[in-house]
Amino acid sequence: MIKGKGLCQVNTLVDLNNDLSLRLHLPLGSDDLDQLTSPLTYTVAPAGATYPGIGKAAIDLANGLVLADQNGFFGSPTADSTRAMIKEETTHALVVVYAFSKVDEDTIQNVVADACRNFLDDCTVVSQQIVK
């Protein structure tokens, strides 16, 4: 948006992700839960860590905060991976708000849940959690 390129339209969930990021002024990530294997963790990537990113060959994750599952890294505040990216056939998604400063956690959770229910057809918010 800042570069004047506009937003990429993929599907309604990606549009929701972009809308929430702009409204909250925070980075968001959405991942296809059916492409992930529990347990999911939030950790710091080691030096040299990368993954294929959407529209990019490799995203440098070194020393950054990342999401991981049993198969490796899949999400970060800067770029989503191709492995867990949202597709038209996605029916189970993880929506992550990356907040690095003090925020009103209840407000963030309410805004995200309300937006999901109002913006997406047949949406159920299964759970919400704050990870610190």
C-alpha positions as a Markdown table, in Angstrom:
| # | Residue | x | y | z |
|---|---|---|---|---|
| 1 | Met | 0.0 | 0.0 | 0.0 |
| 2 | Ile | 2.8 | 2.4 | 0.9 |
| 3 | Lys | 4.5 | 1.8 | -2.4 |
| 4 | Gly | 1.2 | 2.5 | -4.2 |
| 5 | Lys | 0.9 | -1.1 | -5.5 |
| 6 | Gly | -2.5 | -1.7 | -3.9 |
| 7 | Leu | -3.5 | -5.0 | -2.4 |
| 8 | Cys | -3.3 | -8.4 | -4.0 |
| 9 | Gln | -6.8 | -10.0 | -4.1 |
| 10 | Val | -6.7 | -13.7 | -3.6 |
| 11 | Asn | -9.9 | -14.6 | -1.7 |
| 12 | Thr | -12.1 | -13.3 | 1.1 |
| 13 | Leu | -9.8 | -14.5 | 3.9 |
| 14 | Val | -6.8 | -12.8 | 2.4 |
| 15 | Asp | -8.8 | -9.6 | 1.9 |
| 16 | Leu | -9.9 | -9.8 | 5.6 |
| 17 | Asn | -6.3 | -10.3 | 6.6 |
| 18 | Asn | -5.2 | -7.2 | 4.7 |
| 19 | Asp | -8.2 | -5.1 | 6.0 |
| 20 | Leu | -7.5 | -6.0 | 9.6 |
| 21 | Ser | -3.8 | -5.2 | 9.2 |
| 22 | Leu | -4.6 | -1.8 | 7.8 |
| 23 | Arg | -7.3 | -1.1 | 10.5 |
| 24 | Leu | -5.1 | -2.3 | 13.5 |
| 25 | His | -1.8 | -1.0 | 12.1 |
| 26 | Leu | -0.3 | -4.3 | 13.0 |
| 27 | Pro | 1.1 | -7.2 | 10.8 |
| 28 | Leu | -1.2 | -10.2 | 10.4 |
| 29 | Gly | -0.7 | -13.6 | 9.0 |
| 30 | Ser | -3.2 | -16.2 | 7.9 |
| 31 | Asp | -2.3 | -19.8 | 7.4 |
| 32 | Asp | -4.1 | -22.9 | 6.2 |
| 33 | Leu | -4.4 | -25.1 | 9.3 |
| 34 | Asp | -4.9 | -28.2 | 7.2 |
| 35 | Gln | -1.3 | -27.8 | 5.9 |
| 36 | Leu | 0.2 | -27.6 | 9.4 |
| 37 | Thr | 1.0 | -30.3 | 11.9 |
| 38 | Ser | 0.7 | -29.7 | 15.7 |
| 39 | Pro | 2.2 | -28.6 | 17.9 |
| 40 | Leu | 2.5 | -25.0 | 16.7 |
| 41 | Thr | 5.2 | -22.9 | 18.3 |
| 42 | Tyr | 6.3 | -19.3 | 18.3 |
| 43 | Thr | 10.1 | -19.0 | 18.5 |
| 44 | Val | 13.2 | -17.3 | 17.2 |
| 45 | Ala | 14.7 | -18.6 | 14.0 |
| 46 | Pro | 18.4 | -19.6 | 14.0 |
| 47 | Ala | 20.9 | -18.0 | 11.7 |
| 48 | Gly | 20.5 | -19.2 | 8.1 |
| 49 | Ala | 16.8 | -20.1 | 8.4 |
| 50 | Thr | 14.6 | -19.4 | 5.4 |
| 51 | Tyr | 11.4 | -20.6 | 3.8 |
| 52 | Pro | 9.8 | -20.1 | 0.4 |
| 53 | Gly | 7.6 | -17.0 | 0.6 |
| 54 | Ile | 4.6 | -16.0 | -1.4 |
| 55 | Gly | 6.0 | -14.4 | -4.5 |
| 56 | Lys | 9.6 | -14.7 | -3.3 |
| 57 | Ala | 12.0 | -17.6 | -3.6 |
| 58 | Ala | 13.3 | -17.4 | 0.0 |
| 59 | Ile | 12.5 | -15.3 | 3.0 |
| 60 | Asp | 15.4 | -14.7 | 5.4 |
| 61 | Leu | 14.1 | -15.6 | 8.9 |
| 62 | Ala | 17.5 | -15.5 | 10.7 |
| 63 | Asn | 17.1 | -14.3 | 14.3 |
| 64 | Gly | 13.5 | -13.2 | 13.7 |
| 65 | Leu | 10.3 | -14.3 | 15.4 |
| 66 | Val | 8.6 | -17.2 | 13.5 |
| 67 | Leu | 5.8 | -19.7 | 13.7 |
| 68 | Ala | 6.8 | -23.3 | 13.3 |
| 69 | Asp | 5.1 | -26.7 | 13.3 |
| 70 | Gln | 6.6 | -30.2 | 13.2 |
| 71 | Asn | 7.6 | -29.7 | 9.5 |
| 72 | Gly | 9.5 | -26.4 | 10.1 |
| 73 | Phe | 8.9 | -22.7 | 9.9 |
| 74 | Phe | 5.7 | -21.4 | 8.2 |
| 75 | Gly | 4.9 | -17.9 | 9.3 |
| 76 | Ser | 6.5 | -14.6 | 10.4 |
| 77 | Pro | 5.4 | -11.0 | 10.8 |
| 78 | Thr | 7.2 | -10.0 | 7.6 |
| 79 | Ala | 6.1 | -12.7 | 5.1 |
| 80 | Asp | 3.9 | -15.8 | 4.8 |
| 81 | Ser | 5.2 | -19.1 | 3.5 |
| 82 | Thr | 4.0 | -20.9 | 0.4 |
| 83 | Arg | 3.6 | -24.1 | 2.4 |
| 84 | Ala | 0.7 | -22.8 | 4.6 |
| 85 | Met | -0.6 | -20.0 | 2.4 |
| 86 | Ile | -4.3 | -19.5 | 2.1 |
| 87 | Lys | -5.9 | -20.9 | -1.1 |
| 88 | Glu | -9.4 | -21.0 | -2.5 |
| 89 | Glu | -10.0 | -24.4 | -1.0 |
| 90 | Thr | -8.9 | -23.4 | 2.5 |
| 91 | Thr | -11.6 | -24.1 | 5.1 |
| 92 | His | -9.6 | -24.0 | 8.4 |
| 93 | Ala | -7.4 | -21.1 | 9.0 |
| 94 | Leu | -5.1 | -19.6 | 11.7 |
| 95 | Val | -5.2 | -15.8 | 11.9 |
| 96 | Val | -2.3 | -14.3 | 13.8 |
| 97 | Val | -2.0 | -10.7 | 14.9 |
| 98 | Tyr | 1.7 | -9.8 | 15.7 |
| 99 | Ala | 1.6 | -7.1 | 18.3 |
| 100 | Phe | 5.1 | -6.1 | 19.6 |
| 101 | Ser | 4.1 | -3.3 | 21.8 |
| 102 | Lys | 1.5 | -2.8 | 24.5 |
| 103 | Val | -2.0 | -3.2 | 23.0 |
| 104 | Asp | -5.5 | -3.6 | 24.3 |
| 105 | Glu | -5.6 | -7.4 | 24.0 |
| 106 | Asp | -9.4 | -7.6 | 24.5 |
| 107 | Thr | -10.0 | -5.0 | 21.8 |
| 108 | Ile | -7.7 | -6.8 | 19.3 |
| 109 | Gln | -9.5 | -10.2 | 20.0 |
| 110 | Asn | -12.9 | -8.6 | 19.6 |
| 111 | Val | -12.1 | -6.8 | 16.4 |
| 112 | Val | -10.6 | -9.9 | 14.8 |
| 113 | Ala | -13.5 | -12.2 | 15.9 |
| 114 | Asp | -16.2 | -9.7 | 14.8 |
| 115 | Ala | -14.5 | -9.1 | 11.5 |
| 116 | Cys | -14.2 | -12.9 | 10.8 |
| 117 | Arg | -17.8 | -13.5 | 11.7 |
| 118 | Asn | -19.1 | -10.5 | 9.6 |
| 119 | Phe | -16.7 | -10.7 | 6.7 |
| 120 | Leu | -16.6 | -14.4 | 6.0 |
| 121 | Asp | -19.4 | -16.7 | 5.0 |
| 122 | Asp | -19.9 | -19.6 | 7.4 |
| 123 | Cys | -17.2 | -18.6 | 9.9 |
| 124 | Thr | -16.8 | -20.0 | 13.4 |
| 125 | Val | -14.1 | -18.6 | 15.7 |
| 126 | Val | -13.0 | -21.8 | 17.5 |
| 127 | Ser | -10.5 | -20.3 | 19.9 |
| 128 | Gln | -8.4 | -17.2 | 20.6 |
| 129 | Gln | -5.2 | -17.0 | 22.5 |
| 130 | Ile | -2.6 | -14.4 | 23.5 |
| 131 | Val | 0.9 | -15.7 | 23.3 |
| 132 | Lys | 3.6 | -13.6 | 25.0 |
